[in-house]
Amino acid sequence: MNKQIFAGIIIVVVIAAGVIGYMIGTSSIGGVLGGDASLRAKLEEVKKMFPTMPDSNFISGQVKSVSGNVIILNTPTSNPFDESPVIREITVTSATKIVKNENKSPETIQKEQEAYQKKMASFKPGSTDTLATPPMPFIEKEISVSDIKEGDQINVEAETQIRMVEKFEAVKITVQFSPIAPASPASAPVTVPPASSKP
């Protein structure tokens, strides 16, 4: 996620939290002043600061566990008013395509970029030629569900709209990246005392 977008989301969440805290703090004096209705109105105003995400057949999150062909996925949202499930249960079928994004070597990326630029330079607007597709910095390597581990960040696609669905079958799963395992501490060298020499 772009750092500026992430920072913007954090700022909006903090502002909204402050407004909500203020409303809760002042709701105790609302009995006489019609506080309940006022609180609801203010809450609706705050909700408008968090636009509802459109429904789609795509979701991403972090793997909590993998048991057989069932993946439990954590899909948190930055919108405190989002009522979509946070924990999803995803079933992998025999038709599910599972891939992992693996970065290409710098040499490969450079060659593909040079070839792309040559195609774009020779492209003539209005011609029947197909516009060249920019090269991707990674390749998709097919893997199995047993290769998916706890902590992996994955994208999941389904046949139907799944924003509000807790359990569904996956059509495609893409492992974006895996957590980096902590380096094991270097073992201390074993010092062997020299053999004592007899006089």
C-alpha positions as CSV (number, residue, x, y, z in Angstrom):
1,M,0.0,0.0,0.0
2,N,1.2,3.5,-0.8
3,K,2.7,5.2,2.3
4,Q,0.7,8.4,1.6
5,I,-2.6,6.5,1.3
6,F,-1.8,4.5,4.5
7,A,-1.0,7.7,6.3
8,G,-4.2,9.3,5.1
9,I,-6.2,6.3,6.3
10,I,-4.6,6.5,9.8
11,I,-5.4,10.2,10.0
12,V,-9.0,9.7,9.1
13,V,-9.3,6.8,11.6
14,V,-7.8,9.0,14.4
15,I,-10.2,11.9,13.5
16,A,-13.2,9.5,13.5
17,A,-12.1,8.0,16.8
18,G,-11.9,11.4,18.3
19,V,-15.4,12.4,17.0
20,I,-16.9,9.1,18.3
21,G,-15.2,9.5,21.7
22,Y,-16.6,13.1,21.9
23,M,-20.1,11.9,21.0
24,I,-19.9,9.1,23.6
25,G,-18.7,11.5,26.2
26,T,-21.4,14.0,25.6
27,S,-24.2,11.4,25.2
28,S,-24.7,11.3,29.0
29,I,-26.2,14.8,29.0
30,G,-28.4,14.1,26.0
31,G,-31.4,12.9,27.9
32,V,-32.8,16.5,28.2
33,L,-31.4,17.7,24.9
34,G,-32.5,14.8,22.8
35,G,-28.9,13.4,22.8
36,D,-29.8,9.9,21.3
37,A,-31.2,11.4,18.1
38,S,-28.3,13.8,17.9
39,L,-25.8,11.0,18.5
40,R,-27.2,8.9,15.7
41,A,-27.1,11.9,13.4
42,K,-23.5,12.6,14.2
43,L,-22.7,8.9,13.8
44,E,-24.2,8.9,10.3
45,E,-22.0,12.0,9.5
46,V,-18.9,10.1,10.6
47,K,-19.9,7.0,8.6
48,K,-19.8,9.2,5.4
49,M,-16.1,9.7,6.0
50,F,-15.6,5.9,5.4
51,P,-17.1,5.1,1.9
52,T,-18.4,1.5,1.7
53,M,-16.2,-0.8,-0.4
54,P,-17.9,-2.1,-3.5
55,D,-18.7,-5.8,-3.6
56,S,-16.2,-7.9,-5.6
57,N,-15.0,-11.5,-6.0
58,F,-11.6,-10.7,-4.7
59,I,-10.2,-10.4,-1.1
60,S,-6.8,-10.4,0.5
61,G,-5.5,-11.1,4.0
62,Q,-3.1,-13.0,6.2
63,V,-3.3,-16.7,6.7
64,K,-4.2,-17.7,10.3
65,S,-4.1,-21.5,9.7
66,V,-4.3,-24.2,7.1
67,S,-6.0,-27.5,7.8
68,G,-6.2,-29.9,4.9
69,N,-8.0,-28.0,2.1
70,V,-9.4,-25.2,4.4
71,I,-7.6,-21.9,4.9
72,I,-8.6,-19.5,7.7
73,L,-7.9,-16.0,6.5
74,N,-7.7,-12.8,8.6
75,T,-9.1,-9.9,6.5
76,P,-9.1,-6.8,8.7
77,T,-10.3,-3.4,7.4
78,S,-9.4,0.2,8.2
79,N,-13.1,1.1,8.2
80,P,-14.5,0.8,11.8
81,F,-18.0,0.8,10.3
82,D,-17.4,-2.1,7.9
83,E,-19.6,-5.0,8.8
84,S,-17.9,-7.5,6.5
85,P,-16.5,-10.6,8.2
86,V,-12.9,-10.3,9.5
87,I,-12.3,-14.0,9.6
88,R,-12.9,-16.0,6.4
89,E,-13.0,-19.7,5.8
90,I,-11.8,-20.6,2.3
91,T,-12.1,-24.0,0.8
92,V,-9.6,-25.2,-1.8
93,T,-11.0,-27.5,-4.4
94,S,-9.4,-29.6,-7.2
95,A,-10.1,-26.7,-9.6
96,T,-8.5,-24.0,-7.4
97,K,-5.4,-22.6,-9.0
98,I,-2.7,-21.8,-6.5
99,V,0.4,-19.7,-7.4
100,K,3.2,-17.8,-5.7
101,N,4.7,-14.6,-7.0
102,E,8.4,-15.0,-7.4
103,N,10.6,-12.0,-8.2
104,K,12.5,-12.1,-11.5
105,S,16.2,-11.4,-11.6
106,P,17.3,-7.8,-12.3
107,E,18.8,-9.0,-15.5
108,T,15.6,-10.5,-16.7
109,I,13.6,-7.4,-15.8
110,Q,16.0,-5.2,-17.6
111,K,15.9,-7.3,-20.8
112,E,12.1,-7.4,-20.7
113,Q,11.9,-3.6,-20.1
114,E,14.2,-2.9,-23.0
115,A,12.1,-5.2,-25.3
116,Y,8.9,-3.4,-24.1
117,Q,10.3,0.0,-24.8
118,K,11.3,-1.0,-28.3
119,K,7.8,-2.2,-29.0
120,M,6.3,1.0,-27.6
121,A,8.7,3.1,-29.7
122,S,7.6,1.3,-32.9
123,F,3.9,1.4,-32.1
124,K,1.8,3.7,-34.3
125,P,-1.4,5.1,-32.9
126,G,-4.4,4.2,-35.0
127,S,-2.7,1.0,-36.4
128,T,-4.2,-2.5,-35.9
129,D,-1.1,-3.5,-33.9
130,T,-1.8,-4.7,-30.4
131,L,-0.4,-2.4,-27.7
132,A,2.5,-4.0,-25.8
133,T,1.9,-5.1,-22.2
134,P,4.4,-3.8,-19.6
135,P,6.5,-6.6,-18.1
136,M,5.7,-7.8,-14.6
137,P,8.5,-7.9,-12.0
138,F,7.5,-11.4,-11.0
139,I,6.4,-14.8,-12.3
140,E,3.6,-17.0,-11.1
141,K,4.9,-20.4,-9.9
142,E,2.2,-23.0,-9.3
143,I,2.2,-24.5,-5.8
144,S,-0.1,-26.7,-3.7
145,V,-2.2,-25.9,-0.7
146,S,0.4,-27.6,1.5
147,D,2.9,-24.9,0.5
148,I,0.7,-22.2,2.1
149,K,1.8,-21.4,5.7
150,E,0.5,-19.4,8.6
151,G,1.4,-15.7,8.2
152,D,1.4,-15.8,4.4
153,Q,-0.2,-12.8,2.7
154,I,-2.5,-14.1,0.0
155,N,-5.1,-12.8,-2.5
156,V,-8.2,-15.0,-3.1
157,E,-10.6,-14.9,-6.0
158,A,-14.0,-16.6,-6.1
159,E,-16.7,-17.1,-8.7
160,T,-19.2,-14.9,-6.9
161,Q,-19.2,-11.7,-4.9
162,I,-17.7,-12.3,-1.5
163,R,-17.3,-9.0,0.4
164,M,-20.0,-10.1,3.0
165,V,-19.4,-13.9,2.7
166,E,-17.7,-15.7,5.5
167,K,-17.2,-19.1,3.8
168,F,-16.6,-19.7,0.1
169,E,-14.6,-21.8,-2.4
170,A,-11.6,-20.3,-4.0
171,V,-11.1,-20.2,-7.8
172,K,-7.5,-18.8,-7.5
173,I,-5.1,-18.1,-4.6
174,T,-2.0,-16.0,-5.1
175,V,0.6,-16.0,-2.4
176,Q,2.1,-12.5,-2.4
177,F,4.8,-13.0,0.2
178,S,5.7,-15.1,3.2
179,P,6.9,-13.7,6.5
180,I,10.7,-13.7,6.9
181,A,11.8,-16.3,9.5
182,P,14.0,-14.8,12.2
183,A,17.6,-15.7,11.8
184,S,18.8,-18.4,14.2
185,P,21.5,-17.1,16.6
186,A,25.0,-18.2,15.6
187,S,26.2,-21.0,17.8
188,A,29.1,-20.1,20.0
189,P,32.4,-21.8,19.0
190,V,33.4,-24.7,21.1
191,T,36.8,-24.3,22.7
192,V,38.7,-27.5,23.2
193,P,41.3,-27.2,25.9
194,P,44.8,-28.3,24.9
195,A,45.9,-31.8,26.0
196,S,48.0,-31.5,29.1
197,S,51.6,-32.7,28.6
198,K,53.0,-34.9,31.2
199,P,56.5,-34.0,32.6
